[in-house]
Amino acid sequence: MSALKKTISDQLKASMRAKEKSRVTVIRTIMSEFKKIEVDERIEVDDARVLAVLDKMLKQRKDSAQQFTDAGRLDLVEVEQAEMNIIREFLPQPLTEEETENLVKAAITETGATSMQQMGAVMAIVKPQVQGRADVSQVSKLVKKLLG
């Protein structure tokens, strides 16, 4: 079992003991996503895959919160915010803008990219490094800016 998955599992148990109902629900949802991947793909999720799942779940909740905000459903926005806070607990420390830019510049240098046609090669190097630590869409915009 990956270290991050074990941590999440341990937090589930602790939350159950503390009778934190909403926290248990969110962590169970996370664990069910892992289980779904493991059953569908017949693999044991590693830390990189755990981060990818958490990143995806966080993005889904951000999108939902935005839609609820647009619809004026502030009660549901609060629920999404609470879930995002719980998911963020398991993600590593976010990268600063400067750190992200340095990673992108290093990837551009490593690939020798000079135009937008090589953006895929740059993103292939950068994406695993920023997974769970930065918004990939923002990183993509930065790559476009630096290559463009």
Salt bridges, closest charged atoms under 4 A:
ASP10 OD2 - LYS6 NZ 3.42
GLU20 OE1 - ARG23 NE 3.77
GLU33 OE1 - LYS36 NZ 3.97
GLU38 OE2 - LYS5 NZ 2.54
GLU41 OE2 - ARG49 NH2 2.76
GLU44 OE2 - LYS5 NZ 3.48
ASP63 OD2 - LYS59 NZ 3.47
ASP75 OD2 - ARG73 NH2 3.08
GLU83 OE1 - ARG61 NE 2.73
GLU89 OE1 - ARG23 NH1 2.90
GLU101 OE2 - LYS105 NZ 3.02
